[in-house]
């Protein structure tokens, strides 16, 4: 346990440093000018695109830069406006931006440490403005810190704000077995961040490959006021996760509305990645979430310790 304690202490220092260095971008004046705030409707996806390193040339799958073209086709097919990418390696991120010039923005994308592109949030630039951006560190394989993105976006047509967080928790692999304790600690950090953002009144949305099914759902919906786009509930102290097949998730604030949830396992998905593509429509209502429509939200820089 000495090794685990030292790793956790190092992670805590790194998290605080990364969060204090949060990026803040002033959005263009794009809020709706109608006689009152309007509901914001958009589509969110969680998409593990299968990193290029998993499909070298000459293998049974197409290389990563070919598959990212198909990934973009899937985003278009599902009319996705915000996507949480996992395993979006640098060559794939660069290719994605090159085939969608000006259409999509990414954070961290290719502007940070090379490996940080793996877990990037993307948004349609005709639908959203970036207001704030930062990262939070979670323990990845064997407790090594990995940066995960947190962005505050403003919906251009309505002015509605939303926090978006995207995670990839460590799974058990041949090279890295027995990652359960680190997965649990990563989940704790993720729940703590979501809870710290509750006071803002701005809706929160979480995407990710959690490398866990029912246990992640039950913990997320017990420890935070989040709900899953795919459904599931608690009754009389018992968690009903509705037998999730995927380790990929979309969660959101209780007062946000989800509809048309899809786990796409089509032929195009099967040749693109080894995960389903998770998609859901979202609606933010001004009556349910009035603080989402504040013109100048106070910057939120959560201070996590773990």
Buried (B, 14 or more C-beta within 10 A) or exposed (E): EEEBEEBBEBBBEBBBEBBEEBEEEEBEEBBBEEEEBBBBBBBBBBBBBBBBEEBEEEEEBBBBBBBBBBBBEBBEBBEBBBBBBBBBBBBBBBBBBEEBEEBBBBBBBBEBEEEBBBBBBBBBBEBBBBBBBBBBBBBBBBBBBBBBBBBBBBBBBBBBBBBBBBBBBBBEEEEBEEBBEBBBBBBBBBBBBBBBBEEBBBBBBBBBBBBBBBBBBBBBBEBBEBBBBBEBEEEEEEBBBEEBEBBBBBBBBEBBBBEEBBBBEEEBBEEBBEBBBBBBBBBBBBEBBEEBBBEEBEEBBBEBEB
